[in-house]
């Protein structure tokens, strides 16, 4: 009888412990939301001609911060999106018309215009969030054995 009482007491205490842990888990700080990004048209939002370099750069900074917090930052041609943004800021301060594309070893592999780099930074920051949003609903399409031929 005492053995059963001890076992039930241990069982109840573990259940209460895990219930308390799981309820606290929901109250922890969550990642920033990027729900409104799915409806953005990157051609219009990231157009340097229509919006100007500074507005497009501000948009890129805004959405790239959310992408970084969600571990979704793009990396193209060896440069992270935040490196594109910092290179654009430096080019705007110095008055340069081009920025250098650097690889992982900080070696120059090419150069692009500031306008093109700004468009890239903006479109990459938005595309990262849009693809993450799309993946929440379309991930089942990539599961093997789902009827698709690969």
C-alpha positions as CSV (number, residue, x, y, z in Angstrom):
1,X,0.0,0.0,0.0
2,X,2.8,2.4,1.0
3,X,4.6,1.5,-2.2
4,X,1.6,2.4,-4.4
5,X,1.1,5.6,-2.5
6,X,4.8,6.6,-3.1
7,X,4.5,5.8,-6.8
8,X,1.3,7.8,-7.2
9,X,2.8,10.7,-5.3
10,X,5.9,10.7,-7.6
11,X,3.7,10.4,-10.7
12,X,1.5,13.3,-9.6
13,X,4.5,15.5,-8.8
14,X,6.1,14.9,-12.2
15,X,2.8,15.7,-13.9
16,X,2.5,18.9,-12.0
17,X,6.1,19.8,-12.7
18,X,5.9,19.3,-16.5
19,X,2.5,21.1,-16.6
20,X,4.1,24.1,-14.9
21,X,7.1,24.1,-17.2
22,X,4.9,23.9,-20.3
23,X,2.6,26.7,-19.2
24,X,5.7,29.0,-18.5
25,X,7.1,28.1,-21.9
26,X,4.1,29.9,-23.7
27,X,4.8,33.1,-21.7
28,X,8.4,33.3,-22.9
29,X,9.3,36.0,-25.5
30,X,8.4,34.9,-28.9
31,X,10.0,35.9,-32.2
32,X,8.7,39.0,-33.9
33,X,5.8,38.6,-36.2
34,X,6.1,38.9,-40.0
35,X,2.5,38.3,-40.9
36,X,1.9,41.4,-43.1
37,X,5.0,40.7,-45.3
38,X,3.2,38.0,-47.4
39,X,1.1,40.7,-49.2
40,X,4.0,43.0,-50.0
41,X,4.9,43.5,-53.7
42,X,8.7,43.6,-53.7
43,X,8.8,45.3,-57.2
44,X,6.8,48.3,-55.9
45,X,8.3,48.5,-52.3
46,X,11.9,48.0,-53.4
47,X,11.8,50.2,-56.5
48,X,14.7,52.7,-56.2
49,X,13.4,54.8,-59.0
50,X,9.9,55.3,-57.4
51,X,10.8,55.4,-53.7
52,X,14.4,56.7,-53.6
53,X,17.5,55.0,-52.2
54,X,16.9,56.1,-48.6
55,X,13.3,54.9,-48.4
56,X,14.2,51.5,-49.9
57,X,17.2,51.2,-47.6
58,X,15.0,52.0,-44.6
59,X,12.6,49.3,-45.7
60,X,15.5,46.9,-46.1
61,X,16.8,47.7,-42.6
62,X,13.3,47.3,-41.1
63,X,12.6,43.8,-42.6
64,X,16.1,42.6,-42.3
65,X,16.0,43.2,-38.5
66,X,12.9,40.9,-38.3
67,X,14.7,38.3,-40.5
68,X,17.7,38.3,-38.3
69,X,15.6,37.8,-35.2
70,X,13.9,34.8,-36.8
71,X,17.3,33.4,-38.1
72,X,16.2,33.9,-41.8
73,X,18.8,36.4,-43.1
74,X,19.7,35.8,-46.7
75,X,23.3,35.3,-47.9
76,X,24.1,35.7,-51.5
77,X,27.5,35.8,-53.3
78,X,29.2,35.3,-50.0
79,X,27.7,38.4,-48.3
80,X,24.9,38.5,-45.7
81,X,22.1,41.0,-46.3
82,X,23.3,43.0,-43.3
83,X,26.7,43.4,-45.0
84,X,25.0,44.7,-48.1
85,X,23.1,47.3,-45.9
86,X,26.3,48.4,-44.1
87,X,28.2,48.7,-47.5
88,X,25.3,50.8,-48.9
89,X,25.4,53.1,-45.8
90,X,29.2,53.5,-46.2
91,X,28.8,54.2,-50.0
92,X,26.1,56.8,-49.3
93,X,28.4,58.5,-46.7
94,X,31.4,58.6,-48.9
95,X,29.5,59.4,-52.1
96,X,30.7,56.2,-53.9
97,X,28.6,55.0,-56.8
98,X,29.6,51.3,-56.4
99,X,30.0,48.8,-53.5
100,X,32.3,45.9,-53.5
101,X,31.0,42.3,-53.1
102,X,33.2,40.5,-50.7
103,X,33.5,36.7,-50.2
104,X,33.8,34.9,-46.8
105,X,37.5,35.7,-46.7
106,X,36.8,39.5,-47.3
107,X,38.3,39.3,-50.8
108,X,36.6,41.4,-53.5
109,X,34.8,39.3,-56.0
110,X,33.0,42.0,-57.9
111,X,31.2,45.3,-57.5
112,X,27.7,46.5,-58.1
113,X,26.0,49.9,-58.2
114,X,24.5,51.4,-55.0
115,X,21.0,51.4,-56.5
116,X,21.3,47.7,-57.5
117,X,22.7,46.8,-54.0
118,X,19.9,48.7,-52.3
119,X,17.3,46.8,-54.4
120,X,19.0,43.5,-53.6
121,X,19.1,44.2,-49.8
122,X,15.4,45.2,-49.8
123,X,14.2,42.3,-51.9
124,X,16.3,39.8,-50.0
125,X,15.0,41.0,-46.6
126,X,11.4,40.8,-47.7
127,X,11.8,37.5,-49.7
128,X,13.3,35.8,-46.6
129,X,10.2,36.5,-44.6
130,X,7.8,35.8,-47.5
131,X,9.4,32.4,-48.0
132,X,9.2,31.5,-44.3
133,X,5.6,32.5,-44.3
134,X,4.9,30.4,-47.4
135,X,6.7,27.4,-46.0
136,X,4.2,27.3,-43.1
137,X,1.5,26.2,-45.5
138,X,3.4,24.5,-48.4
139,X,5.9,22.4,-46.6
140,X,3.7,19.3,-47.2
141,X,4.4,19.5,-50.9
142,X,8.0,18.6,-50.4
143,X,7.3,15.5,-48.3
144,X,8.3,12.2,-50.2
145,X,5.5,9.8,-50.7
146,X,2.9,12.4,-51.1
147,X,2.0,11.5,-54.7
148,X,4.4,13.8,-56.4
149,X,7.0,12.4,-58.8
150,X,10.5,13.6,-58.1
